[in-house]
Every structure is written in structure tokens, then in C-alpha cells.
Amino acid sequence: MSGEETSEERVITINLKRIWEYSGRVRAPKAVRFVREQAARHLKTNPENVKIDEELNRYIWSRGLKHPPRKVRVKAERTEEDMYVLKLAG
């Protein structure tokens, strides 16, 4: 592929409603892990192959430790070495 980058992109909406069942001080870290696990499930890969972009991480943590967002729309981009990078969609 000379000069052309062929990357696969998918937009996924991940519902974080389940995270709110936990006590306040663990919600944001669990939300980050949950986003990685759900994206891996949708993309049919291991969670170790999914990386979260800094902007997406900031969005999850934007309202603090106890109040992560209820839903997140992410764009998954496939890299050359079969890794996926999750970015905030939209």
C-alpha cells in the first residue's frame, strides 16, 4: 500500500448506565475499563489491543471521579499492527 493508509473505522455507542450502580469513588476508573472491554467485545479482539485516546479519557473524567457520563460515542480506528485506538466521536 504505497502512500495510502487503509484504516478501518467504526462508531460505537457505549452505555455507561451500569457504572452508576457502584459506589461513587470507583465510577470513573471502572468506566474507563468498561469502555475498553465493551469496545473489544464489539470489535472482536482482546482488551489489551484497545487503547483509549487522551481526549476520550478526559471526557470520561470531565465531571470528576463520582459522575462519569451516562453514554459515550467512540470512533474505533484500526492501526497497522492490529491495535484499535478509541477516540471521542463527534
Sequence and secondary structure as in RCSB ss.txt:
>XXXX:A:sequence
MSGEETSEERVITINLKRIWEYSGRVRAPKAVRFVREQAARHLKTNPENVKIDEELNRYIWSRGLKHPPRKVRVK
AERTEEDMYVLKLAG
>XXXX:A:secstr
  S     EEEEEEE GGGGGS GGGHHHHHHHHHHHHHHHHHTS GGGEEE HHHHHHHHTT SS   SEEEEE
EEE TTS EEEEE  
